[in-house]
């Protein structure tokens, strides 16, 4: 059986895309659980991000920011 697909660039890309989507959803879930309103613009920026390091940073900030827009700024 050929398992080369699972190690290919295509499969790595698919996996990374799924991880980014989950990370973005985690940011949105934290904000929602805290009752923080998320504008469509903020939602699009979060879901459009594909950088896992940035998403992790935003996730940590989502725990304490007073407004969703503040996850993008350092305070």
N, C-alpha and C positions, 0 to 999 in steps of 0.2 A: 504494500500500500504506500502511495506517495504522499508524504506529509509536508512536502516543500512549501505548499501554499501558506502554512501556518508560520513559516519563517520568512516569508517574502515581504518586500516593501509594501505591497498592497495590503496584506493582512496587518502589518504593523500600523499602517495608516488608518485602517478601519478600527483597530483597537484603540489608537490614540484619539480618534474622533469620538468613540463611545465614552472613553474616560473623560474627555473634555465636556461632553454633554452631561454626564453624571455630576461632574464637579460644578458646573454652572447651575444645575438643578439644586445641588446642595446649598449653594449661596442663596438662591431664591427661597428655598425651604426655611432656612434660618431667618431670613427677613420676614417671611410670612408668619412664622411661629411667634416672632416678636411683635407682630402687628404693625410692621413698618410698611408703609405704602410704597409700591414700586411702580414708577411711571413706565410707559411703553418704551421710552428712550433708554432708560436704565436697564430694563429687561432685555432689550435687543443688544445692548452693549455686553451684558453678562453672557447671554446665550451665544453671542457671536465670537467670544473670546476662545481661542484654541490653545492658549499658553497655560499649561498646568501650574506653573509657578505663580503666575499672576492670579489664577483662579484660587489657589491655596491662600494667597495673601488676602484676596477679597473675602474668602470664606472666614478667615480669622477676624477681619474687620467687621463683617456682618453681625458678629456676636454683640458688638458694643456701639456701633454708630447710631446717632439719633435719627438720621435720614438716609435712605438708600443711596443717594448721590454721594454721600460721604465715604463710601467704600473706595472710591476712586482717588481720594485725596489723602495726603498724610496730615494727620493732626495729632 
